[in-house]
Amino acid sequence: MGYNYTGDAHRELVEAYGADEAPFPTRASMEFPRRDHRLVEVNVLKRLFFPRCWNAGGLTRDGARVLDQLDELGGLFRAGIRPYADDDEDPAGTAGRVLDQLPEIRALLKNDVTAAYKGDPAARTHMEIVRSYPGFQAIMVQRVAHRLYEAGATEYARELTEAAKTDTGIDIHPGAEIGEYFFIDHGTGVVIGETVRIGDWARIYQDVTLGALHFEEAEDERNALKKGYKRHPDIGDHVVIGAGTKVLGAIAIGDHVSIGANSWVTEDVPDNTNVFVSEHPDQERKTTE
């Protein structure tokens, strides 16, 4: 049974494609070698968000073709949501509400690409980031999964982010709230927990954990952990978190904070602060030998 999308996202997306300017690609005729993905949803999202980068330049001129892609994606969303849905839930309606938000998500993703380009001296083009940066693929999937999570499709949203983790090595829970201009550099081993909140212009490096420090036990169930409470950090605007750093617990990291590599942070950090390891164990050992 097919899915027919009835919203206006296809028209808004075609208008958005037409408004693209350099440094984003503007030619529709580019061709790249095909790449398959375990979840079809991700390939469809790639085509809808950046069609010129994924051999789908024809979408930029044809709302009917964009509508076909939305129908395909809506059908996939509905099929993914349905096994988890109660009898009174409407998987097709949930899918449609999330599809309505794709133009807004695309605008956020373009800002993420810009943040990656500005934040990585190795980045040569915006297209390179779209096609090859694992941090960008992870946030692309998470931004969509977050809207599904907010719409109540929490289990299916988790399936999408777990698939992205398999491909990228980056684990972002769909419940995490992430602001604009977000960039994960390198990315391997990054973990961002469910109740994390991140502001704008945050930059995170590999092996960073934004996690819980400890867990509370459920009061009504033996040997079970409590669910649905704040247990992860809030990260402010213009924050840089260096490789290997662990920021743990329901703490607040202020704006314009730089946290050096391999730091262990379990307390609030005020605005305009630099955090670093003053005496590294290896350095201390070498000094005393």
C-alpha positions in Angstrom: 0.0 0.0 0.0 1.5 3.3 -1.1 2.0 6.5 0.8 0.8 9.8 -0.6 2.3 12.9 1.0 -0.2 15.9 1.0 1.9 18.7 2.4 3.9 21.5 0.8 7.5 20.4 1.5 8.2 19.5 -2.1 7.5 23.0 -3.3 9.5 24.6 -0.5 12.4 22.2 -1.1 12.5 23.1 -4.9 12.5 26.8 -4.0 15.3 26.2 -1.5 17.3 24.3 -4.1 16.9 27.2 -6.5 18.1 29.7 -3.8 21.4 27.8 -3.3 24.5 29.8 -4.0 28.2 29.1 -3.9 30.0 27.7 -2.0 27.2 25.1 -2.0 27.0 23.3 -5.4 24.6 24.8 -7.9 25.1 22.5 -11.0 22.5 19.7 -11.4 24.6 17.6 -13.7 27.3 16.3 -11.4 27.6 12.5 -11.1 29.3 10.6 -8.3 29.8 6.8 -7.9 26.9 5.1 -6.3 27.0 4.3 -2.5 24.6 1.9 -0.9 23.4 2.3 2.7 21.9 -0.3 5.0 18.9 1.9 5.7 17.2 3.2 2.6 15.9 6.2 4.6 19.4 7.7 4.7 19.9 7.6 1.0 16.6 9.3 0.4 17.4 12.0 3.0 20.7 12.6 1.3 19.0 13.1 -2.0 16.3 15.4 -0.6 18.7 17.6 1.5 21.6 17.9 -1.0 20.4 16.5 -4.4 23.3 17.9 -6.4 25.8 16.1 -4.2 24.0 12.7 -4.6 23.3 12.3 -8.3 19.8 13.7 -8.0 20.2 17.1 -9.6 16.9 16.6 -11.4 15.1 17.2 -8.2 16.2 20.8 -8.1 13.9 21.6 -11.1 11.0 19.2 -10.6 8.6 19.4 -7.6 6.9 16.3 -8.8 10.1 14.2 -8.5 10.7 15.7 -5.1 7.2 14.7 -4.1 7.9 11.1 -5.3 10.9 11.1 -2.9 8.8 12.4 -0.1 6.2 9.7 -0.8 9.0 7.1 -0.6 10.4 8.5 2.6 7.0 8.9 4.1 6.3 5.2 3.4 9.6 4.2 5.0 8.8 6.4 8.1 5.3 5.0 8.4 6.6 1.4 8.1 9.3 2.1 10.7 6.9 3.7 13.2 4.0 1.3 12.8 5.4 -1.7 14.7 5.9 0.5 17.8 2.6 2.4 17.5 -0.5 1.9 19.7 -3.9 1.3 18.2 -4.9 4.9 18.6 -1.7 6.3 17.0 -1.4 7.4 13.4 2.0 6.5 11.9 1.1 8.2 8.6 0.2 11.4 10.3 3.4 11.4 12.3 5.4 10.7 9.1 3.7 13.7 7.4 4.4 16.1 10.3 8.1 15.2 10.2 8.2 15.5 6.4 6.7 19.0 6.7 9.8 20.0 8.7 12.4 18.8 6.1 12.9 22.3 4.6 13.7 23.7 8.0 16.1 20.8 8.8 17.8 21.4 5.4 18.5 25.0 6.4 20.0 23.8 9.7 22.2 21.3 7.9 23.6 24.0 5.6 24.6 25.9 8.7 26.3 22.7 10.0 28.2 22.4 6.8 29.3 26.0 7.1 30.5 25.4 10.7 32.5 22.4 9.5 34.1 24.3 6.7 35.0 27.2 9.0 36.1 24.9 11.9 38.3 22.5 10.0 41.5 23.8 8.3 41.6 20.5 6.3 38.2 21.1 4.7 38.5 22.2 1.0 34.9 22.5 -0.1 31.3 22.3 1.3 30.6 19.4 -1.1 33.5 17.4 0.5 31.9 17.8 3.9 28.4 16.8 2.7 29.8 13.7 1.0 32.5 12.5 3.3 32.5 13.9 6.8 31.1 11.3 9.3 30.2 14.1 11.8 28.0 15.7 9.2 26.3 12.4 8.3 25.7 11.7 12.0 24.0 15.1 12.6 22.0 14.9 9.4 20.4 11.7 10.6 20.1 12.9 14.2 18.3 16.1 13.2 15.6 14.1 11.4 15.5 11.5 14.2 15.1 14.2 16.8 11.9 15.4 15.0 10.6 11.8 15.0 11.5 11.6 18.7 9.6 14.8 19.5 6.7 13.4 17.5 6.5 10.4 19.8 8.2 7.9 17.4 11.1 7.4 19.9 11.9 3.8 19.2 12.1 4.3 15.4 14.1 7.4 15.9 16.6 5.4 17.9 16.9 2.9 15.0 17.9 5.7 12.7 20.6 7.1 15.0 21.9 3.6 15.7 22.3 3.0 12.0 24.2 6.3 11.7 26.4 5.1 14.6 27.2 1.9 12.7 28.4 3.9 9.7 30.2 6.8 11.5 31.2 5.6 14.9 29.3 8.6 16.4 26.5 7.9 18.9 24.0 10.8 19.2 20.8 10.0 20.9 17.7 11.3 19.1 16.5 13.0 22.2 19.5 15.3 22.4 18.7 19.0 21.6 21.4 20.5 19.3 21.6 24.1 18.3 22.8 25.7 15.0 26.2 25.5 13.4 27.2 22.2 15.0 30.4 20.4 14.1 31.9 17.1 15.1 35.5 16.8 13.8 36.9 13.3 13.1 34.1 12.0 15.3 35.1 8.4 16.2 33.9 7.5 19.6 31.8 10.5 20.3 28.8 9.8 22.6 26.0 12.4 23.2 23.3 11.3 25.7 19.6 11.6 25.6 19.1 14.7 27.8 22.1 16.7 26.4 21.3 20.2 25.3 23.9 22.0 23.1 23.9 25.7 22.0 25.0 27.3 18.8 28.5 27.1 17.3 29.6 24.1 19.4 32.7 22.1 18.1 33.4 18.6 19.4 36.4 16.4 18.7 36.8 12.6 18.7 36.3 10.4 21.7 34.2 13.0 23.6 31.5 11.8 25.9 28.6 14.1 27.0 27.2 11.5 29.4 25.7 10.7 32.8 27.9 10.6 35.9 25.6 8.2 37.8 22.1 6.8 37.5 19.1 6.9 39.8 17.2 3.7 40.6 13.5 3.3 39.9 11.4 3.5 42.9 8.7 1.1 41.7 10.8 -1.6 40.1 13.6 -3.6 41.6 17.0 -3.7 39.9 15.8 -1.1 37.3 17.1 2.3 36.6 14.9 5.4 36.6 14.0 6.8 33.2 13.0 10.2 31.9 15.0 12.5 34.1 17.8 15.0 33.4 21.2 13.3 33.7 23.4 14.8 31.0 25.1 18.2 30.6 24.0 21.4 29.0 26.5 23.0 26.6 26.4 26.7 25.9 27.2 28.7 22.7 30.6 28.9 21.2 32.0 25.9 23.1 35.0 23.8 22.0 35.5 20.4 23.6 38.8 18.7 22.9 39.5 15.1 22.0 39.1 12.5 24.8 37.2 14.8 27.1 34.4 13.5 29.3 31.7 16.0 30.4 29.4 14.1 32.8 26.3 14.7 34.8 23.5 17.3 34.7 25.9 20.2 34.8 26.1 23.4 32.8 28.9 24.5 30.6 28.7 28.2 29.9 29.2 30.2 26.7 32.6 30.8 25.1 34.2 27.9 26.9 37.2 25.9 25.7 37.8 22.5 27.2 41.2 21.0 26.5 41.8 17.4 25.4 41.4 14.5 27.9 39.7 16.7 30.5 37.3 15.2 33.1 34.5 17.7 33.9 31.8 17.0 36.5 31.1 20.5 37.7 29.6 23.6 36.2 31.9 25.8 34.1 31.2 29.5 33.9 31.2 31.6 30.7 34.5 32.6 29.1 36.6 29.9 30.8 39.4 27.7 29.6 39.5 24.2 31.1 42.6 22.0 30.8 44.6 19.2 32.5 47.3 21.0 34.4 49.3 18.0 35.4 49.0 15.0 33.1 49.9 11.7 34.8 52.4 10.8 32.1 54.1 14.2 32.4 54.3 13.8 36.2 55.8 10.4 36.0 58.5 11.5 33.5 59.3 14.5 35.8 60.0 12.3 38.8 62.0 9.6 37.1 
